[in-house]
Amino acid sequence: MVETIRFSNVLPNVFAGSPPEGGPSDVWEKELSFKKGCSYLIEAASGRGKSSFCSFLYGLRSDYQGRIELLDKDGHPLDTSESSMCGLRRTSLALMFQEHRLFPELTALENVMLKNLLTDYCTEEQVRRMLCQLGLQEKLDTPCARLSLGQQQRVAFVRMLVQPADFFLLDEPISHLDTRNAEIMGRLLQQRQQQDGVGVIVTSIGNRLPYEYDTIIRL
């Protein structure tokens, strides 16, 4: 289990010798820890490395200086080799991608259930209920290629939820949502955090997910 994510002097290679515009960061080249059970908002202007931050944390990219460590409950670093990260992404780290990464030919329900086959975390009834709570009851059998961006965003959110996790990472999760659906998403996430003690890390370039954040950090 991942209890803490620790950043130590991390800096994207692209910023080496040429720091991002907009002033100092509370993340890059700093000592920073994210604790399981806590919620964090990472606010960033465009070009500050938000997508890089998400990819680094999730283990998809390594083009940075410094060190990112995943620590267990005793403070010991976990193995973050690629083979081990595959397992951690199944059991401990869940990411809602900004670009959604849905299978366009599959329906909304199929996209979520395909993920659920890997984890067996939810029943189909639970998946349907979450999609319906987000207003997708008429779109369950619609291929994702025919959904609006906001509808795709809601499908991607539910897909993120259908796995065990120590941390949820949401990259600009409500950029295409109205206030009502953003509030429903926030409530569903809050319920999951209270139920399982999950850590929540949300990024935003201005449109915040409505949530009770413990800490707000400027990227």
Contacts in CASP RR format, 6 or more apart in sequence:
PFRMAT RR
TARGET T0000
AUTHOR 0000-0000-0000
METHOD contacts of the structure
MODEL  1
MVETIRFSNVLPNVFAGSPPEGGPSDVWEKELSFKKGCSYLIEAASGRGK
SSFCSFLYGLRSDYQGRIELLDKDGHPLDTSESSMCGLRRTSLALMFQEH
RLFPELTALENVMLKNLLTDYCTEEQVRRMLCQLGLQEKLDTPCARLSLG
QQQRVAFVRMLVQPADFFLLDEPISHLDTRNAEIMGRLLQQRQQQDGVGV
IVTSIGNRLPYEYDTIIRL
1 36 0 8 1.000
1 72 0 8 1.000
1 73 0 8 1.000
1 92 0 8 1.000
1 166 0 8 1.000
2 36 0 8 1.000
2 70 0 8 1.000
2 71 0 8 1.000
2 72 0 8 1.000
2 78 0 8 1.000
2 88 0 8 1.000
2 92 0 8 1.000
2 93 0 8 1.000
2 166 0 8 1.000
2 167 0 8 1.000
3 35 0 8 1.000
3 36 0 8 1.000
3 71 0 8 1.000
3 72 0 8 1.000
3 73 0 8 1.000
3 75 0 8 1.000
3 166 0 8 1.000
4 33 0 8 1.000
4 34 0 8 1.000
4 35 0 8 1.000
4 36 0 8 1.000
4 70 0 8 1.000
4 71 0 8 1.000
4 75 0 8 1.000
5 33 0 8 1.000
5 34 0 8 1.000
5 57 0 8 1.000
5 68 0 8 1.000
5 69 0 8 1.000
5 70 0 8 1.000
5 71 0 8 1.000
5 167 0 8 1.000
6 31 0 8 1.000
6 32 0 8 1.000
6 33 0 8 1.000
6 34 0 8 1.000
6 67 0 8 1.000
6 68 0 8 1.000
6 69 0 8 1.000
6 70 0 8 1.000
6 71 0 8 1.000
7 27 0 8 1.000
7 30 0 8 1.000
7 31 0 8 1.000
7 32 0 8 1.000
7 33 0 8 1.000
7 67 0 8 1.000
7 68 0 8 1.000
8 31 0 8 1.000
8 66 0 8 1.000
8 67 0 8 1.000
8 68 0 8 1.000
8 69 0 8 1.000
9 29 0 8 1.000
9 30 0 8 1.000
9 31 0 8 1.000
9 65 0 8 1.000
9 66 0 8 1.000
9 67 0 8 1.000
10 27 0 8 1.000
10 28 0 8 1.000
10 29 0 8 1.000
10 56 0 8 1.000
10 64 0 8 1.000
10 65 0 8 1.000
10 66 0 8 1.000
10 67 0 8 1.000
10 68 0 8 1.000
11 28 0 8 1.000
11 29 0 8 1.000
11 64 0 8 1.000
11 65 0 8 1.000
11 66 0 8 1.000
12 28 0 8 1.000
12 49 0 8 1.000
12 52 0 8 1.000
12 56 0 8 1.000
12 63 0 8 1.000
12 64 0 8 1.000
13 63 0 8 1.000
13 64 0 8 1.000
13 65 0 8 1.000
14 52 0 8 1.000
14 63 0 8 1.000
15 28 0 8 1.000
15 49 0 8 1.000
16 65 0 8 1.000
19 28 0 8 1.000
20 28 0 8 1.000
20 47 0 8 1.000
20 48 0 8 1.000
20 49 0 8 1.000
21 47 0 8 1.000
22 45 0 8 1.000
22 48 0 8 1.000
25 48 0 8 1.000
25 218 0 8 1.000
25 219 0 8 1.000
26 32 0 8 1.000
26 217 0 8 1.000
26 218 0 8 1.000
26 219 0 8 1.000
27 42 0 8 1.000
27 53 0 8 1.000
27 217 0 8 1.000
27 218 0 8 1.000
27 219 0 8 1.000
28 219 0 8 1.000
32 217 0 8 1.000
34 40 0 8 1.000
34 167 0 8 1.000
34 199 0 8 1.000
34 201 0 8 1.000
35 199 0 8 1.000
36 166 0 8 1.000
36 167 0 8 1.000
36 197 0 8 1.000
36 198 0 8 1.000
36 199 0 8 1.000
37 193 0 8 1.000
37 197 0 8 1.000
37 198 0 8 1.000
37 199 0 8 1.000
37 200 0 8 1.000
38 199 0 8 1.000
38 200 0 8 1.000
38 214 0 8 1.000
38 215 0 8 1.000
39 193 0 8 1.000
39 199 0 8 1.000
39 200 0 8 1.000
39 201 0 8 1.000
39 202 0 8 1.000
39 211 0 8 1.000
39 212 0 8 1.000
39 213 0 8 1.000
39 214 0 8 1.000
39 215 0 8 1.000
40 200 0 8 1.000
40 201 0 8 1.000
40 202 0 8 1.000
40 213 0 8 1.000
40 214 0 8 1.000
40 215 0 8 1.000
40 216 0 8 1.000
40 217 0 8 1.000
41 202 0 8 1.000
41 203 0 8 1.000
41 204 0 8 1.000
41 208 0 8 1.000
41 209 0 8 1.000
41 211 0 8 1.000
41 213 0 8 1.000
41 215 0 8 1.000
41 216 0 8 1.000
41 217 0 8 1.000
42 50 0 8 1.000
42 53 0 8 1.000
42 201 0 8 1.000
42 202 0 8 1.000
42 203 0 8 1.000
42 204 0 8 1.000
42 217 0 8 1.000
42 219 0 8 1.000
43 203 0 8 1.000
43 204 0 8 1.000
43 205 0 8 1.000
43 206 0 8 1.000
43 208 0 8 1.000
43 216 0 8 1.000
43 217 0 8 1.000
43 218 0 8 1.000
43 219 0 8 1.000
44 50 0 8 1.000
44 53 0 8 1.000
44 203 0 8 1.000
44 204 0 8 1.000
44 205 0 8 1.000
44 218 0 8 1.000
44 219 0 8 1.000
45 205 0 8 1.000
46 205 0 8 1.000
48 219 0 8 1.000
49 219 0 8 1.000
50 171 0 8 1.000
50 172 0 8 1.000
50 203 0 8 1.000
50 205 0 8 1.000
50 219 0 8 1.000
51 98 0 8 1.000
51 171 0 8 1.000
52 61 0 8 1.000
52 63 0 8 1.000
52 64 0 8 1.000
53 203 0 8 1.000
53 219 0 8 1.000
54 95 0 8 1.000
54 98 0 8 1.000
54 169 0 8 1.000
54 171 0 8 1.000
54 203 0 8 1.000
55 61 0 8 1.000
56 62 0 8 1.000
56 64 0 8 1.000
56 68 0 8 1.000
57 68 0 8 1.000
57 93 0 8 1.000
57 169 0 8 1.000
57 201 0 8 1.000
58 89 0 8 1.000
58 93 0 8 1.000
58 95 0 8 1.000
58 169 0 8 1.000
59 80 0 8 1.000
59 85 0 8 1.000
59 89 0 8 1.000
68 80 0 8 1.000
69 77 0 8 1.000
69 78 0 8 1.000
69 80 0 8 1.000
70 77 0 8 1.000
70 78 0 8 1.000
70 80 0 8 1.000
70 88 0 8 1.000
70 92 0 8 1.000
71 77 0 8 1.000
71 78 0 8 1.000
72 78 0 8 1.000
78 84 0 8 1.000
78 88 0 8 1.000
80 88 0 8 1.000
89 95 0 8 1.000
90 118 0 8 1.000
90 119 0 8 1.000
90 163 0 8 1.000
91 163 0 8 1.000
91 164 0 8 1.000
91 165 0 8 1.000
92 164 0 8 1.000
92 165 0 8 1.000
92 166 0 8 1.000
92 167 0 8 1.000
93 165 0 8 1.000
93 166 0 8 1.000
93 167 0 8 1.000
93 169 0 8 1.000
94 160 0 8 1.000
94 161 0 8 1.000
94 163 0 8 1.000
94 165 0 8 1.000
94 167 0 8 1.000
94 168 0 8 1.000
94 169 0 8 1.000
95 160 0 8 1.000
95 168 0 8 1.000
95 169 0 8 1.000
95 170 0 8 1.000
95 171 0 8 1.000
96 156 0 8 1.000
96 157 0 8 1.000
96 159 0 8 1.000
96 160 0 8 1.000
96 168 0 8 1.000
96 169 0 8 1.000
96 170 0 8 1.000
96 171 0 8 1.000
96 173 0 8 1.000
97 156 0 8 1.000
97 171 0 8 1.000
98 171 0 8 1.000
98 172 0 8 1.000
98 175 0 8 1.000
100 149 0 8 1.000
100 152 0 8 1.000
100 153 0 8 1.000
100 155 0 8 1.000
100 156 0 8 1.000
101 156 0 8 1.000
102 111 0 8 1.000
102 144 0 8 1.000
102 152 0 8 1.000
102 155 0 8 1.000
102 156 0 8 1.000
102 159 0 8 1.000
103 110 0 8 1.000
103 111 0 8 1.000
103 114 0 8 1.000
103 144 0 8 1.000
104 143 0 8 1.000
104 144 0 8 1.000
104 145 0 8 1.000
105 143 0 8 1.000
105 144 0 8 1.000
105 145 0 8 1.000
106 114 0 8 1.000
106 143 0 8 1.000
106 144 0 8 1.000
107 140 0 8 1.000
107 141 0 8 1.000
107 142 0 8 1.000
107 143 0 8 1.000
107 144 0 8 1.000
108 131 0 8 1.000
108 136 0 8 1.000
108 139 0 8 1.000
108 140 0 8 1.000
108 141 0 8 1.000
108 142 0 8 1.000
108 144 0 8 1.000
108 147 0 8 1.000
108 151 0 8 1.000
108 155 0 8 1.000
109 124 0 8 1.000
109 127 0 8 1.000
109 128 0 8 1.000
109 131 0 8 1.000
109 140 0 8 1.000
109 141 0 8 1.000
111 144 0 8 1.000
111 155 0 8 1.000
111 159 0 8 1.000
112 127 0 8 1.000
112 131 0 8 1.000
112 155 0 8 1.000
112 158 0 8 1.000
112 159 0 8 1.000
112 162 0 8 1.000
113 124 0 8 1.000
113 127 0 8 1.000
115 159 0 8 1.000
115 162 0 8 1.000
115 163 0 8 1.000
116 122 0 8 1.000
116 124 0 8 1.000
116 127 0 8 1.000
116 162 0 8 1.000
116 163 0 8 1.000
118 163 0 8 1.000
119 162 0 8 1.000
119 163 0 8 1.000
119 164 0 8 1.000
121 162 0 8 1.000
121 163 0 8 1.000
121 164 0 8 1.000
122 130 0 8 1.000
122 161 0 8 1.000
122 162 0 8 1.000
127 158 0 8 1.000
127 162 0 8 1.000
128 140 0 8 1.000
130 158 0 8 1.000
130 161 0 8 1.000
130 188 0 8 1.000
131 137 0 8 1.000
131 139 0 8 1.000
131 140 0 8 1.000
131 154 0 8 1.000
131 155 0 8 1.000
131 158 0 8 1.000
132 140 0 8 1.000
133 184 0 8 1.000
133 188 0 8 1.000
134 154 0 8 1.000
134 157 0 8 1.000
134 158 0 8 1.000
134 181 0 8 1.000
134 184 0 8 1.000
134 185 0 8 1.000
134 188 0 8 1.000
135 154 0 8 1.000
135 181 0 8 1.000
136 151 0 8 1.000
136 154 0 8 1.000
136 155 0 8 1.000
139 147 0 8 1.000
139 151 0 8 1.000
144 152 0 8 1.000
144 155 0 8 1.000
147 155 0 8 1.000
148 176 0 8 1.000
149 176 0 8 1.000
150 176 0 8 1.000
150 177 0 8 1.000
150 181 0 8 1.000
152 176 0 8 1.000
153 173 0 8 1.000
153 174 0 8 1.000
153 175 0 8 1.000
153 176 0 8 1.000
153 177 0 8 1.000
154 177 0 8 1.000
154 181 0 8 1.000
154 185 0 8 1.000
157 170 0 8 1.000
157 173 0 8 1.000
157 185 0 8 1.000
157 188 0 8 1.000
160 168 0 8 1.000
160 170 0 8 1.000
161 168 0 8 1.000
161 188 0 8 1.000
161 189 0 8 1.000
161 192 0 8 1.000
164 196 0 8 1.000
165 196 0 8 1.000
165 198 0 8 1.000
166 198 0 8 1.000
166 199 0 8 1.000
167 198 0 8 1.000
167 199 0 8 1.000
167 200 0 8 1.000
167 201 0 8 1.000
168 189 0 8 1.000
168 192 0 8 1.000
168 193 0 8 1.000
168 198 0 8 1.000
168 199 0 8 1.000
168 200 0 8 1.000
168 201 0 8 1.000
169 201 0 8 1.000
169 202 0 8 1.000
170 189 0 8 1.000
170 200 0 8 1.000
170 201 0 8 1.000
170 202 0 8 1.000
170 203 0 8 1.000
170 209 0 8 1.000
171 203 0 8 1.000
172 203 0 8 1.000
172 204 0 8 1.000
172 205 0 8 1.000
172 207 0 8 1.000
173 185 0 8 1.000
173 202 0 8 1.000
173 209 0 8 1.000
174 181 0 8 1.000
174 182 0 8 1.000
174 185 0 8 1.000
174 207 0 8 1.000
174 208 0 8 1.000
174 209 0 8 1.000
175 207 0 8 1.000
177 185 0 8 1.000
182 209 0 8 1.000
182 210 0 8 1.000
183 210 0 8 1.000
185 209 0 8 1.000
186 209 0 8 1.000
186 210 0 8 1.000
186 211 0 8 1.000
189 200 0 8 1.000
189 209 0 8 1.000
189 211 0 8 1.000
190 211 0 8 1.000
190 212 0 8 1.000
192 198 0 8 1.000
193 199 0 8 1.000
193 200 0 8 1.000
200 211 0 8 1.000
202 208 0 8 1.000
202 209 0 8 1.000
202 211 0 8 1.000
202 213 0 8 1.000
203 219 0 8 1.000
END
